[in-house]
Amino acid sequence: MALKQETSRKIKIGAASAMCVFSVLVTVTGVLAWFSTNKGVNADHGSFNIAKVDSAVTAITVHDFYGLTADESEFGFDPTPNHTIDLTNESGSDSGEFAMGGYSLTDPHHPVLFLFAVDGTNEVIKLKTESPYLAQAIPEEDYTVATYSALSTYEDGAIVKVTADENNYNTTTYYQYHSSDSSFELTWLDLKQEHNPLSSIVVSYYLLFEDDPTDNTGTHQTKTGDLMIPNGFGGGSTAQTKTYMPVASSDLNDANSSSFVSFDANGNPVFNRTANLYQGSTSGYTHLGIVIDYLPDSLEYIYSFYLGHIFLNAGLGFDCDWSMEI
């Protein structure tokens, strides 16, 4: 496949604003990622806004990924949170940045775990984005303007090309005009060196826990044992003894997964601007886990789609472009 042929490939996922922020460097030999969390009401591009509606969630913690067991049967996460989001008040909290981990073609799993404390009632967790899928054909425009601020009023359904969109780092974009509410829907984004939409390359999985998985009591207990810790850009991994939250690899499967992008029987991407991470009762459970990881099929599709593009050799940047509703 084209993804395996590009030896200098790297991807960086990042954002400069507050809220939940990814900054990831992805190559065929390794990835570094940073993630910071804060609660608020206004989300800039690259932000991760968390809106609490009528929710069973009482608190959210975010946990680093250590590594896999040698037989790859378990994922190990740090029981001590790097971030805590207190949803009992409006201000929340911010605890800085942490490393998400490394991605490579031979070592693709470097997830992050969101752990939601829940009170037993029904819960819906969604991610929403206004971005389109990164790799798709350029639409045929009806009008062309130089900047986003130059957009005007058009007939319903008109496609307008913006050659230097100041809302998207001065790259080329296309919008569809909706006359019913005079709104502009972003329908196409040009590939950028930085600030591409993270929604195009991730997948999530949900987990339910009858008790707190961060301690050594109850059904879900922490373990102490060897995990294979990636060596970073040097490649490979080294066994290190860690006390960790175990998540069975078999529990991260299609039955409990969700993503913005899926692929049809012909291998074509199907993109939805909403990803339903979980919907159902939390009765009998104290915690709900959401694991967010890379989606290798989408990364491969994007690199194949843009094969030969000059940006691929220098590395691509991806920003967190969604909001969360709980």
Salt bridges, closest charged atoms under 4 A:
GLU6 OE1 - ARG9 NH2 3.98
GLU74 OE2 - LYS223 NZ 2.69
GLU90 OE2 - LYS39 NZ 3.80
ASP107 OD2 - HIS110 NE2 3.17
GLU185 OE1 - HIS178 NE2 2.86
GLU185 OE2 - ARG273 NH2 3.46
GLU194 OE2 - LYS12 NZ 3.28
GLU210 OE1 - HIS220 NE2 2.47
ASP293 OD2 - HIS109 ND1 3.05
ASP319 OD2 - HIS45 NE2 3.61
ASP319 OD2 - HIS195 ND1 2.76
GLU325 OE2 - LYS128 NZ 3.41
